[in-house]
Amino acid sequence: MKKLLILIHLVCVGFCLPAFAQPTLSYYLPAHLSYDQKIPTPKQVLGYEVVNGM
C-alpha cells in the first residue's frame, strides 16, 4: 500500500512540474524574425519577462 501511495504521489508531481516552467521571450517572439527596435520589449516595460497565464 505504501508503494502505491508513493507511486501516485510521484505521478502527480510529474504532471505538475511543467506548470512551473518559465518560458523565455523567444517562446513568444521567434529570433528568426526582425522586429522594430523602437518598440520596447515586455521586460523593458514591465520590468520582468512575460509568463504563461496557466
Rosetta constraint file for C-alpha pairs under 8 A:
AtomPair CA 1 CA 5 HARMONIC 6.42 0.50
AtomPair CA 2 CA 6 HARMONIC 6.29 0.50
AtomPair CA 3 CA 7 HARMONIC 6.12 0.50
AtomPair CA 4 CA 8 HARMONIC 6.16 0.50
AtomPair CA 5 CA 9 HARMONIC 6.11 0.50
AtomPair CA 6 CA 10 HARMONIC 6.16 0.50
AtomPair CA 7 CA 11 HARMONIC 6.20 0.50
AtomPair CA 8 CA 12 HARMONIC 6.20 0.50
AtomPair CA 9 CA 13 HARMONIC 6.18 0.50
AtomPair CA 10 CA 14 HARMONIC 6.02 0.50
AtomPair CA 11 CA 15 HARMONIC 6.37 0.50
AtomPair CA 12 CA 16 HARMONIC 6.39 0.50
AtomPair CA 13 CA 17 HARMONIC 6.20 0.50
AtomPair CA 14 CA 18 HARMONIC 7.83 0.50
AtomPair CA 16 CA 20 HARMONIC 7.46 0.50
AtomPair CA 17 CA 21 HARMONIC 7.21 0.50
AtomPair CA 19 CA 54 HARMONIC 7.07 0.50
AtomPair CA 22 CA 51 HARMONIC 6.28 0.50
AtomPair CA 22 CA 52 HARMONIC 7.40 0.50
AtomPair CA 23 CA 27 HARMONIC 6.09 0.50
AtomPair CA 23 CA 50 HARMONIC 7.99 0.50
AtomPair CA 23 CA 51 HARMONIC 6.30 0.50
AtomPair CA 23 CA 52 HARMONIC 7.05 0.50
AtomPair CA 24 CA 28 HARMONIC 7.59 0.50
AtomPair CA 24 CA 49 HARMONIC 7.14 0.50
AtomPair CA 24 CA 50 HARMONIC 7.77 0.50
AtomPair CA 24 CA 51 HARMONIC 7.90 0.50
AtomPair CA 25 CA 29 HARMONIC 5.99 0.50
AtomPair CA 25 CA 49 HARMONIC 6.75 0.50
AtomPair CA 25 CA 50 HARMONIC 7.08 0.50
AtomPair CA 26 CA 30 HARMONIC 5.07 0.50
AtomPair CA 26 CA 31 HARMONIC 6.31 0.50
AtomPair CA 29 CA 33 HARMONIC 7.91 0.50
AtomPair CA 40 CA 44 HARMONIC 5.91 0.50
AtomPair CA 40 CA 45 HARMONIC 6.61 0.50
AtomPair CA 41 CA 45 HARMONIC 6.56 0.50
AtomPair CA 42 CA 46 HARMONIC 5.77 0.50
AtomPair CA 42 CA 47 HARMONIC 7.57 0.50
AtomPair CA 42 CA 48 HARMONIC 7.35 0.50
AtomPair CA 42 CA 49 HARMONIC 6.58 0.50
AtomPair CA 42 CA 50 HARMONIC 6.64 0.50
AtomPair CA 43 CA 47 HARMONIC 4.77 0.50
AtomPair CA 43 CA 48 HARMONIC 4.60 0.50
AtomPair CA 43 CA 49 HARMONIC 4.95 0.50
AtomPair CA 43 CA 50 HARMONIC 7.11 0.50
AtomPair CA 44 CA 48 HARMONIC 7.53 0.50
